[in-house]
Amino acid sequence: MTNQRVLAILSVSLAFSACAGPGAGVVDPARAEASRRNPFLDVNFFLNPEYVENVEATAKAFPAEAETIRKVKQYPSGLWLDSIAHVANIPLWLDEARKQQQASGKPTLSLFVVYDLPNRDCSANSSAGELTIAQNGVARYETEFIDVIAAHFNKYSDLPIVVILEPDSLGNLVTNMNIPKCAEARDVYVNETAYAIRKLGLPNVSIYLDAAHAGWLGWDHHRENVIKVFKKVLKAAGGNDAIRGFATNVANYTHLYNRDGMALESSDPCYNELVYAKKLTVGLADHGVRNKGFIIDTSRNGKGQIRKVWGHWCNIKGAGLGERPRAAPEPFIDAFFWVKPPGESDGVSDPSQPRFDAECGSNESAPNAPQAGVWFQSYFLNLVRNATPPL
């Protein structure tokens, strides 16, 4: 289906939705109204001093490219809460966000990735989490992770906060039920994602559910099935207005505009990430989920035609920084954002190391990669050099 055809269908769907009432549920009216607003508008974005330090250290190490490298410091990136221990960073980050807000006199928005479900990333090794269902993971996720995050966010009610909730989780329920660890997590993923939405649904917090990416769920049947999963989660969370929208391409490389997907998977009608977001919007509206915005991660998708296998995801060689973080760049898109901090590794490339995943040793992955989340300086340099548009 062409882009023009998608937009035409979308226009019809939205025209009908204008006459419809709000999504069913028990979300309070103020929260429901907030869910219809783009939180990225009329705010500054929080700049993480730790990330800025990594960029500056790289600039000093490569003086010939320092001017270009330092341009990265002006752009925000996601704050990842991927373990119980990392929750302690929240007040440090939000104290700094408050300082930046006071200095500018303008609301300063921080984007958090909440990412520690029991049996997390059930189909991968390098990003598997600390909690398991078999070892009291559900109770720990609720009491030691989500409840504590919610308490922190509540203390900073003067700051706007965006949450991207549990990358890769619900997508696994569509395609990976043949994997025992995923099959075990089916109900837990749904119930605990809904729990997180209910607890984190504060007046200053806008929640986006992760919706994978075009190369994973782009096919018509996959999109239809994940929308059914979203509906189940939203019903348990209190209704469609419990979230602001959906996030796609998190930590991935799918290009916004070109037709790479036609060469990679000719049967996938979503040949780039914008087509995927638009088709998801149409499908969601057909299921009664309307007035939702999307975040697309553009941290590493600037340069197209870098993969021969769409499913490869680990430190892909040749990647470049993509479109700069900004609000409302396209219809139905709340923001482009660097959700994955450019320069942080996806996983270790040495097969002798703990948490090695075969994907990180593929011929399309960069060599000498450290563990997931660790600064990977040579990879960061290549992202800068390959930035499209250029820095």
N, C-alpha and C positions, 0 to 999 in steps of 0.2 A: 504494500500500500504506500502511496506517495505521501510526502510531507503535507502536500496540499490537501489530500484526501483526509489525513488524520486531523488537520486543523478544521476542516469542514465538519467532520463528525463531532469534534470537540466543541465547536461553536453551537451545534444543535443541542448537545448534552447540557451545556452550561445554560442555554436559553431555557430549557425545561427546568433545570435546577433552581433558577431564579424564582420559580413559583412554588418550590417545595419548601417544607419546613425544615428546621434543623434536625440533625441526626438524632435517632432515638437514644435515650440514656438518662443518667441522673446527674450529669455534670451541671454545676450551678451556672446561672445565666451569665455572670461576669466572665467565668472561665470559657463558656461557649463563645461569647463575643470575642474574647482574646484569641481564640483558636482561628478566627477568620482574618486576623491581621498578620502581615509580614513583619516579623520581629527585627529583620535586618535593616529596615528603613529608618532613617533619621537617628542613627547611632554611630559611634566610633567602635572599632573592633579592638579587643584586648590584645596587646602584644606581650607575649610571654618572655620575660627576661632570660630565662634559661635557654630558650631557643635562640634568642638574639645573641647570647654568648657563644653558642656553637657556630653560628654564622660568622661572627666577628673573629673567632679563632681561626676559622678557615680562611677568611680574608687576609689575616696577618701571615698565614702560612703560604699564601699564593699572591704576593704583592702585585704581580703583573695583571692579575684579574680582580684585584681587591675592589675596585670601583664598581664593577658589575656585581660581584658577590654581595656587597653591602646593600644593594638595592632590595635584596630579599628581606632585610630587617624591617621594612616598612609594612610587610604583609602579615596578617594573622594566620595562625594554624590551630588545629584542634588540640584540646587538653584531654589526654586519654586517662581514664580511670579504669585500668585493666587488672587491678588487684586490690584486695582489701587494704594493703599497706599504702597504696597510692592515694587512698581517700584522704590521708593526712595532708596532701598537697592542696586540697580545696581552699582552706582559709588563707594559705600563703598566696595562692593565685588571686583569690577574690579580694584580699587586702590590697594587693597591687592594682587590681582592676579598679577598686574604689579610688586609689590615689590618681590613676590615670583619668578617671571620671571627674574628680575634683579639679584636676589641673586643666582639663579641657572645657569644663562646664557643660559637657554633653554626655548623655547616657553612653556607657561603655559596655558592650556586649561580649560575653565570653561563651565559647562553644565547647561543650564537654561531650566526649564519647564515653558512654557508660557501657562497660564491656567485660562482664565477669560471670555470665550465666553458668550454672552447674552444667558440666559436660560441654563447655564452650568449644566452638569450632570443632564439632564432633567428627568432621571429615578431614581434619588436618592435624599435623603434629606440632609444627613450629609455633602456632599461636594457641595451642590448647591451654585452657585455663587452670587455675589452682583448685577449683571446686568440682567435686564429683557428686553425682546423685547418690551413689552408694555410700558415701562417707559424709552424710548429713549436709550435703551441699545446699539443699533448698533452704533450710533454716538459716544457715550461715549467710547465704545470699541476701535473705530478707533482713536479718537483724544486724549483721556486721557490715553489710555493704549498702544496700538501698536505703535502709532506715537512717543510716549515718549520713549518707549523701543528702537525703531530704532535710535532715536537721541542719546541716551546713547551709544549704541553699536558702532555707527559711530565715537564717540569721542575716542574710544579705538581700533582703527584700527590696532594697533600693537599686539593685543591679539587675539588668536584663540578662537572662541566661537561656541559652539554647542547649538542648540535649539531643544527641543522636543515640538511639537506643539499640544496643546489642547487634553490631554488624555481623552478618553472615548467619545469624541464628535462624530466622524464619525461612530463609531460602533453603536451608538444609532440610526442612520439613517437606519441601516440594520435590527435591531431587535425590536425597540421600537416605531414604528410609531403609535401604538395603544394608546400611552400615549399622552394626549392633549398637554402637555408642549413640548414634542418631535416633534409632528406633526407641531406645530407652528414654530419650529426652523429649519425645513428641509432646506429651501433655505438660511436662515441666517447662519447656520453652514457651508454650502458650500461656500457661498460668502465671509464670514468673515475669514474663514481659508485661502482662496485664497488671500484675502487682506493682511493678516498677512505675508504670504509667499512673496508677492511682496515687502512689506515694509521692512521686515527683511532680504531679500536676498542681504546682503552686502558682499564685498569680503572676510571679515574675519569671516563670519557666515555660518555654515553648518546646514541645516534644515532637521529634521526628522519628518515625519507625524506619529502620533500615529496610531497603527494598532491593538489595543485591545490585545487579547491573545487567546491561543488555546481553552480554555474552553468556550469562547464566540463566536468566529467566525471561529472555526476550521472546521465546516461542509462544504462540497463542495459548496453548494448553498450560504452559508454566505460569503465564501471567494470570490466567483464569484461576488456577489453583492457589497461587499466592494471595490473590485478592480474597479468596474464601478463608484463608488463614488469617489475613488482616481483619476480616469481619468478625471472626471468632474472638480474636484478641480484643478488639474494640468493644464488643458486646460485654466481655468479662471486665473491661476497664471502666465501663460506665457510659459507653456510647461513642459515636463518631466524633463528637466535639472534644473528646479527651485529649486529642493530639492536634498539632498544627498541620503536620504533613508527613512526608517521606523523604529519605535520603538515599541517593544512589551513587554507584561507582566508588564507594568508600575504599580507599587504599588500592584502587584499581587504575586501569590505564585506558579505558575505552574513550575514544575521541568523541568530542561533542558533535562535530558537524560532518565529517567525511563519511565515506562508505566502506571503511575497512571491513566491517562485518560481512559484506557481500563476498569478500574473498575468503574470510575465515570460516564462516558458516553460512552458506548460501540459502539454507532453509530457514534461517532466523530472519523474520521480517524487521527486527529492530537492529538496523545496521550501524547505528550510532547511539549515543546516550540521550540525546534530545528526543529522538524518535521514540526511544524506550519510555522516557518520562511522559511524553504526550500520549502514547498508547495506554500506559498505566492510568493516566488521568481519565481517559475515556472509559476504560474498564471499571475503574472505581466509581465513576459517576453512574454507570449503568447498574451498579450494585448499591446505589444510594449513598455512597461516600463522596461528598461534594465539598467544594470550597477548600481544597487542600493545596498547599504549596510544596515545592520540591527544593532540596539542596542537592547540588551535584558537586562531587569532589573533583576539583581540577588540579590537584597538586602534582599529578604526574601524567596527565593525558594530553599534553600540548603537541606532541609529535606523533603522528599516525604511522601506520605500517611498520611497527616495531616487533610484532609477534607473528609467528606462523601458526601458533596454537592459542586460541582465545582463552582457553582454560588455564594457561600459565599465568601465575600471579606474583611470583617471588622475585623481587629486585630485578625486574626485566631490563635487560641491556638496551641502551639507546633512548630511554624515556627522557622527556623534558618537562619542565614546569609548564603548566597550562594557563588558561585564562586566570587573571588576577581575581582574588576575592572581591566581590561586590554584590550589592543588593539589586534584585529585580532585573537581571540582565536579559531575560527572555520572558515571553508570556508563560505564566504558570510556574515559573522558576523563582523561588524566593531569593536564592543566592547561589552564586558560584563561591566555593570556599575551599581552602587547603586543609581538608579534614585530616588527612595523613600528613604529619609534619615532614616536609620534604627533606630527605637526608636520613631519616630513621629507617633502619633495616626492617625487612619483612621476616627475616629468619636466617639462621646460620647456614653457610654453604659447605662447611666441613662435615662430612658424614660421620666422623668419629666423635662429634660433639653432642651433648644432650639436646633434645628437641629438634634434631635434624629432620627435615622433611624432604623427600625426594624432589619435590617441586623446586626447592632452593638449590638443587644440584643439576637442574636441567641445563641444556645448552643455550637456553635463552635467558638464563639468570646470571647476574654479575658474580664474578669470583671474589673470594676473600671477604665474604659478608659476615658480619658479627651476628650475635643473637638478635631476635626480634626486639625492636624498640631502641636498640643501641645506635648511636650516631655512626654513620657510614660515610666518612668524609669523601672518599673518591666517588661514591655514587652521587652524593650531593653536588659535587663539582660538575658531573656530567649532566645532572638535571638543569643546572644553571646554564651550561654551555648549549644545551639543546632546547632551552626555553622557547616556546612558540605560543604567542608572539614573543620576540626577544625582550629581555629586561632593558 
